[in-house]
């Protein structure tokens, strides 16, 4: 019977051995990449349907993650449990699909049971196993060798190094396909609209700006009192100042008010023209909200006027809107 680990140093030594073994397992995959990997990629790139990923037990968990990674990086994919596939879920697989099957031994009964059915359908099969001579590997159109010398488990029983290697090889496959498709960060955002990256790459100024009656603005020549009332009414910390043709001539902000108080003891005769910031920072409605964040941070301001092509104000954007939307 093995003696249990009892000291912190022994626990850390065990963890270090595990990481070293799994690091070596991943490193060993480099020499295994050959024309079969290229063929697997070509089958998936030519696929008119979906990449159907399957595996049993621990390999099944890895297969599910690979399917999710493929789907989020431009290769439509989903996971099918091999046991359920033999009991009806095989109907989810068509001849237009490509099947990626994981099995470290290459002999998993639930997975090999699918072989005759896949052959009858004519669905291309890519396998990922630790044994190139296994049943699954031999009946595949392309085989990816994920074999490892040993498991990190000291009993050499629990799938550890083998699942780590399979996961890394799945990532390598997904990234190769991503680059082959010319997949971009914006493409990634389209499949992650709820994430922070999606918000940064999908939300535009027009999605967040205050417009219509919520747009703070006064005309050139207005008394400073009118500008202050407009700032208070709209609550955005600034107001646009427009000329006779409705174009943005400048802005007046809370910061301008502090400077005005330093320079003028009597505000009753002050016009907004005399104290506004010219020409005022501005941005277009189709600009990414993330770019608006950069402009605000670079200029140490909290709001921007949004203008059309004729430089007429059509909206106002505040830092609070960007914070509330999750862009920052």
Phi, psi and omega in degrees: 000133181290139177283130180293150177288141187234339184246155178303321181295322178294322179296318179292322178298320178297316179298319180296318178299318180299313181296322180293318179295317182288327175298317179295324180296317179293317179300326181292343180291334185302319181287345183270349180287124181215200182299336180295325176296317178301317182295320178300316178297317181296322177297319182286324178293328181274354184297129179268350181247238181235156170273118182260115184257135182218156179179158184247146176063225181298324177297329177294320177297317178295320180299320178297320179291320179298317178301317180295320179294316177301313184298326183274356181238026171100000178245102181306127186205157172206163182261138174234129178288128184297327178294317179289332180298324180284354181236038173122327184287351176298339177296346177282347183257133179238171179291344179278351183270174169234133179260131173248111185250131180250133174196117183299318180281334185076008182234010181303122189301317183295331180277313181294338178294341181278343187304309181300323182290320178292322178295320180294321178289332185080023180279125179301142183237125172248130180244154175230108183223169176264003182224100180300339180267007184286167180301313182296316181296318184293334182258016181261153174285331175211137181239132177252120183276111179250022185296146178233157180290321180200160175280155176288335176302126182297341176273354183057038182240305184291130177300114181226287178298322183293320179287326176297317180295318180296320179296316180295320179293324175296320177296319179299320179295313181297318181291322178298318178291320178303311182291325179294328181275351184069034182294133185250171177298325178291323175299318179299319182296327180297332178263002178227051185297338182271350182273170181296324178295318179301317180296319181293328186258349182250323182286132178247167182305319182297336179286338189242346189288157172271127182226183180061230182290347181270359181275118180282125177200147174224164182269154172305142180089356180289147174298148179303328180303319180295322179295319180294321178296322179292320177298316180294318182296319184270336174068029180252001176081007177195169172219147173283150174238120187246152178275187185294341179260009177081010180272151181290118178262335180175185177225154174235127188237171174304322179294322177297324180299317179298319179292324179297317181296328178289330188259337185232124179275333179239116185266359188294328183256007182277132174262154182298330179302326187286338190233359183285164175269123179250142352275356180089139179290140184215165182208155179273157184291337184268001179287145177299141178302327179297327177291325176297321177301314181299316181298316179297316182293318180297326184258002178054049177235164183244000181210155180223143169279139178253124186237157175272190184293336179269010179067027174268133179297131176235357180186173178222137182239130181245151179303326179299326179294322180290321178294315183294330183279345182089007178295327176229000000 
